[in-house]
Amino acid sequence: MDNFLYFFCALLAIIGGAFSFYFYGVYKNWIRPHQIWIPTFCELNSNQCVSIVDTKYGRLLGLPNALIGIFLFLSYAIILICVALKYIDPIFPLYIGGFTIIIGLYLVYGLYRLRVVCKVCLLVHLLNAIIFTMQVI
């Protein structure tokens, strides 16, 4: 993969981290759902999205998925940048991407089971899928 694409994937990971931060901030009541930096179609406009945090699908290892997502996406971005700069072997972020796809499928299944359409959640999983696909191609 071209270095530009690694940097682009890193940018997508930073965007995913920002959405995870937004979701977690709304959940903790640190920030309001309506933020200028969040596209209108992604705003959390109901408690239904945030309420999934308190279900078995909303936590991994006892921590809210959004909190894990903040650190995972930012770490992912750093690793992708390091690959672009030739500090890390490209296979490493590919393994991370595969892991995020597996976990993402479980979490999307959880959204389906809970009958919740959380646009932020789906966008974050879509970003993971795009990053992974770009690495594979």
N, C-alpha and C positions, 0 to 999 in steps of 0.2 A: 504494500500500500504506500502511496506517495506521502511524503512528510506533511504536505498541506492537508491531506485527509485526516491524519492523526491530530493535527491542530484543530481542524473542524470538529472532529469527534470530541476533543477536549472541550471545545466551546459548548457543544450539545450537553456534555456532562455537567458543565457549570450551570447551564440553564436548568437541567434536571435537579441540581442541588438547590437552586434558587426556588424552584417550585416545591421541593421538599421542605425548605425553610418556611415558605409561605404557609403550607399546610400545617406544619408543626406550630408555627406562631399563632395561627388562628385557633388551633386546638387548645393551646395554652392560654388563649386570650391575651397574648402579647401584642398582637396586631389585629386590625379589623379586616374583615373579608374584602372590603372594597379598597384596593390599592391601585395607584396610578400605573405601577409597573407590571401589573397583572392584566393580560388581555381580558376584556369583558366576558368572553365566552368561557374563560377558565376560572372565573371568580367562584369562590365557595359561597353560595347564596342560601344554603340550607344547613341545618344541623345534621342532616342525614349523612353527609360526607364525613364530617368530623366524628360522628357517633361510631363509625366503623372502627376507630382506634380502640374502643373498649370491647371489641369482639375478639374471638380467637384468631381471626384473619388479620387483625389490625396490629398484631405484635409478633415480633420474632425475638426469641431469647429474653422475653419480658420487656423489651423496649419497643416503643412505637415505631412502626415502619418508617414514618417520615423522618424521625430522628436518625435512624440507621441510614436512610437515604441521603441525608445531608452529608454525612461523613463518607459514605460509599461513593457518591458522585464526585465529591471534591478529591478524594483519593484517586478515583478513576481518571479524573482530568489530569492530575499530576503525573500519573503513570503514563497516560497517553502522550503527554508532552515529553516525558523522558524517553519514550520510544522514538518520537520524532527527532529528538536530539541524539539518538543512538546510545543512550545510557542503559536501556533495558531491552531485552529480547522481545520482539513483537508477540511471541506466544503467550506471555504473561497476561496482557490485557484481554487476549482472546479467551483465556480460561475464566477470567473475571466476567467477561461478557456472557459466556455460557452459563455461569452460575446465576447471573442476574436474570437470564431468560427463564431458567428453571424456576427460580423463586417467583418471578413475575407471572408465570403461568398459574402457579398456585394462588397468588394474590388476586389475579383476575377471576379465577374460579371462585374465590371467596366473595368478590363483588357480585358475581352472578348468583351465588347461593343466598346472599343477603338481599338481593334485589335492589342494589344500590348502583346508580350511575354517577360515579364520581369522575368528573372531567379531568381534574388535576391528577388523580391516580392513573387514569387511562393514558393521559399525556406522558406521564413519567415512564410508564411501561413502554409506550411507543418510542420514546427517546432511547430507552435501553435497547429495544429491538433494532432501531436504526443504527445505533453505534455498533452493535454486534454484527449486523448485516454488512456494514461498510468495512469492517475488519475482515470478514470472511471473503468478500468479493475481491 
